[in-house]
Each structure stands twice: as structure tokens, then as C-alpha cells.
């Protein structure tokens, strides 16, 4: 049965859209599994998701308990990552902080990627003054460093995780718009788009049914690769007090809280920093693997 299923998935002449989609997914998954770094990255991201989902089981004591009699204790069998200046378990706070990190990257991607994809597709498809206007706005955002722009928006909106997410999303979408526009320019004059126009398809239908799906693979790659930058930007905002507010266990804020003790009690800032680096590397490894699998210019063999 397994052999027949594999033959069905790898059939060069699929008889239905479902079979074609399943075959592409199987080939892509097989290619991704052959990339060791991509597997490592996927494992790290999966561990982040599971940690966020089961934080109460992994660290049942919670992240907010303060015990001044055990403040600044070094890593031990009781407190794996030590305790901070308020006697809180750093391991528990990192575990519960995974939910905040996952929430930030997910919401930023949900907000910025569709917005950038739509702006870029509309700009590239229509061209003319629409293209100049939309890309002019995009270039204004791209002309400034992301972190500086995020700091400006976060300062204007006020501290808080919701405002930090909005600020990061505002600075992230222009790159996606540029990618979508470049992809759209290569396909807007192709024969199948011309055929759709001849059949009476509206501009909205052509963009939503033909243009946007063809831009999705490049967008997925870019979003995955950008997750590391999003995490670092969120940590930077938290470090400066513009992200999640205490007592929320946000990793950047944890580093900021331990910077006064970095020489003698190094573990207070070091372990949250390791968490940020590890998750960022996971997204980078996975993004590189997805680029090799989803790049339409690459040759893939089943």
C-alpha cells in the first residue's frame, strides 16, 4: 500500500488537482528532509511551538513568583537557569516567554505579509501612476532602518505588546511589497494572463486567482527568513521598555533587567539571550531550506 501511495504521489501525470497538490507537497517535504539544517530549524521551531502550548506543564510554577530569599542564585539542579534579581526562576520565565515570542512573530506575519503581497501585486499588475504612488510610499519606509522606524512608531503609540506588534508590522510590509511587485511584473504579460482577460476575467479575479498564488512561494520564504529579524526587533523594543511590560516574561525585557548584573550574575541576561539566538537561527535554517524547496527556478526531482 505504501508503494502504491508513493507511486500515486509521484505520478508525472496527475488526474486531479488534489493529486497534483499532494505530489508537490510530498516532493517538497522529501527535499526539505534531505536538508540537515532545515530539519534542525524545523525542530527548533516545533520545540518553540510546543513550549508555548505546554508552558504550564513544563514550568508549572508560572513565571511571576517572586522570592527575595532566593534572588540571584546561580544555575543549579533546583533552578536550571538560576534566578533573577527578584528571585524568579529564569527557566520558567523563558518557557512562558516563548508564548509571547510566538505571538509576536505570528501576528506580525499575519498583518504584514498579506498587506505587502496585496500592495505589490496591485502595483505590479496595473503599473502607471498606481505603481509610482504605491512604490513611492514603499520606498519611503524602505529608506529608513527597520529598528529605528519601529522605535519611532512604538514611542508614538506607547509601550505595550500590541503597539510593538503594530510598529514592527508597519516596518516589515514594504519588503514583501517589493518582492510581490517583482514577481507580478514577470507574469502580468504572460499568455495565461492574456487568456484570462480574453475570457472576460476581471482585474480582481486575475489578481486574486492567478497573480497572488504565484507570489505566495516567494512570500513564504521571505517571511520565514524575516522571522529572525522580527524576533530581534521585538527583543530590542522590549529591552528599551517599549515592548511587553513587566511582569510579562519577554526575553528582551529579561535581558534589560539583568544588564546591571552581567559581570557577577551572568546567567540573568545570558540565558534569555541564548533563547533569542536559538530561535532566530531556527527560522534562518528553515527559511534557507524552504528557499531551496519552493524556489520555482530550482530543479526538483522526486
N, C-alpha and C positions, 0 to 999 in steps of 0.2 A: 504493500500500500504506500509505503514511504517513497519507493522508487517511482511509482506511478504519479504520486503527487508532485515529486520533483520534476518529472518529465512534463507534467501539466504546467508547472510554473515556468519552466524554461522553454516552452514551446515557442518556436520562432514565428508561428502564425496563429496568434490567439484568436479565438472565435467570439470573444465578448470583451467589453470594457473591463469587467471585473477580473477576467483572467489576465488582461494586459497590465492592469494596475497591480495585481498580486505578483505578477512576474517581475515588474520593475522594483517593487518593494523587496522581493526575495533577492534579486541581484544586488540591489543597493545594500541590504543588510549583510549579505555574504562578503561584499567588498569592504564594508566597514569593519567586519570582524577580522579581516586579514590585516588590518592596520593596528599594530600593538598600541600605539599612542592613543588612537581613537578609542580603543577598548578601555584603556586606563582612564581617559577623560570621561567616557560614559559611566564607568564605575564610580568615579568621584561625584558626578552629578547625581547618579542614582543614590549614592550614600547621603548626599545633601538633602535630597527629597525625602528619603526615609527618616533621616534625623529630624527634619522639620515636622513630619507627620507623627512620629512616635517620640517626640521630645519628652513628654510626661512619663513615658515608660523608661527611657534611657536615663533621664535625670529627674526622678520623681520628687525630689526636694524642691523643685522650682528654682527660679533664678533671682528671686528678690529677698531671700532670707539674709538678714544682717546679724552677725555675731561678733561684736567687737573684741571678745576674748580670744578669737582665733584669727585676727586680722594679720595679713601679710605672712601667712605661713607658706613655706616652700612646698613644692610638689612632694606628695607622699602617697602611701597606699590608701589613705583616707580621702585625701584631696589630690586627685591625679595631676591637676594643673596648678595646684596651690590655691591660695585665697587672695582677695584684693584688699584694698585699704579699709573696707567696711566689713571684712570677714566673710564675704560672699564667695561661694565656690565658683572658681573661674571655669572649670569644665562644664558645670551646669549652665552657666551663663552663655558659653559658646554654643552649647547644644540648643538652647532655647533661642539664641540669636540666629540660628540657621533659618528659622521661620521668617524672621524679618528680612534677611538677605534674599531668600527665595521670593518673598512677597514683592520686594523692590524690583528685582530683575524681571519677574513675570509681568508686573503691571507696566513697567517702562516699555517692555517689548510689545505688550498688547496695545498700548497707546501710540507709541512712536512708529512701529513698523507699518501698520495699516495706513497711518496718515502719510508717511513718506512714500509708500507704494502708490497710493492714490494720486498724490500730488505729482510724482514723477511720471506716472502713466498718462495722466491728463496733459501734462506739459509736453511730453514727447509725442503724443498722438496728434494733438491739434497744432502745435508749433505756433509760429507767428507771434502776435502780441501776448497771447496767453502764455506761451513758453517764456518769453522775455520777462513777463511780470512775475511768474511763479519762480523762475530760476534766479531772478534778481533778489527776491526775498530769501531764497535758499542760500545764495552766496553771502548775504549779509550775516546769516547765522554761521556759515562755514568760515567766515573771515576771522572769527574770534575763537580763542581756545575754549574747549568744552568746559573745563573746570572753572575757568574764570566766569563764563557765561552762566553756568549752573549756580555759582556762588552769588552772582548778581540777582538772578531770579529767586533763589532761596531766601536771600536777605530781604528782597522786596515782598515776598509772600509771607515771610515769617517762619520761625523754626517749627519743625514737625515732620513726621514721616510722610504725610500726604503731600505737603508742599514740596518736600525733597523729591518725591516721585514725579510730580508735575514739572519741577525745574529740570530734572535730568531728561525727562521725555522731550521737553521743548528743545533741548540742545542736541538730541540724538536723531530726530527725524530727518534733518537735511541730508545726511549721508545716504539714507535709504532713498530719498527722492532722486538724488543724482544717479544712483545705480538703476532705479526703475526707469528713469528717463533714457539712459544709455541703452538699456535693453529694448525699450519701446521704439527708439529710433531705428534699431536694426530690423524690426519686424513690421512696422506700420505700413511699409510699401511692398510686403511680400504678397505672393499670389493668393494665399488662402484668405488674407485680409481683404484683398480686392474682390475675391469671390463672395465673401460675406456681404460686402457692400452691394454687389450686383444682385444678391438675393434679397435685398431690402433691409438688412440688419441695421438697426440704429447705432449711433455712436456709443450710446450707453451699453448696449448689448455687446458690441465689439470689444469695448474696453473691459467689461466685467467677465465675459465668457472666453475671450481669446487672448487679450493683452496681459491682464493681471495674472492668470495662471502660468503664463510663460515666464513671468518675472519672479515667481514665487521661490524657485530653487535658489537663485542668487540672493534673494532676500533672507532665506533661512540661513544660508552660510554666513552672511554679514551679521545677522542678529546674534548668531551663536558666538562669532568671534568678538562682537562688541560687548558681550556679557561681562567679560573681564574688566573692560573699561567702565562699564556701568557700576560694577561692584566697587572698583577703586574710587570712582566719583562719589558714590554713596558713602563710602568709608571716609572720604575727605570731608564731606559735609557733616557727617557725624562727629568727626574729630574736632571740627570747628564749632560744634554746637548748633548746627543748622539742620541736622537730620533728626532721627528718632531721639526723643528726650528721655532723660533719666526718669525712672529706673529701668527703662527698656534696655535689654542686653544687646545693643547694637555694637558690632565689632569695632567700628571706627571710634565710637564713643568710649569703648573699653580701653582702646589704646591711648586715647587722650587722658583718661582718668589715671592711667598708670605711668604717664611720662615723667612724673615727679620722682618715681621710684625706680627708674630704669637702671641705675647703676648698682643698687644694692638688691632690689627685689625685681629682677629682670623678667620673671615669669608673668607679671601682671600685664605687661604690654606685648610680650613675645608670643604667647600662645594665640591671642586674637589675631596678631599679625600673620602667624603661620596659617591660620584658618582662611584668611583673606587670600594669601598667596596660593594655597592649595586649591581652593575653589576656582580662582582665576585661571590657574593652569589647567584645571579640568575642562573649563569652557574653551580654552585655546586649543587643547588637544582634540576635543570633539569637533570644534569648528574646522580644524585642518582636515580631519578625516571626512567630514561632510563635504568639504570643498572638493576633495578627490572623488567622492561618490556622485555628487549632484552636479558637478560641472558639466554642462552639455557639450563642451568641446573635448572632454576627455573620452577616451575609448574604454568601454567597459565590456568585459566578456563574462558570460555566465559560466 
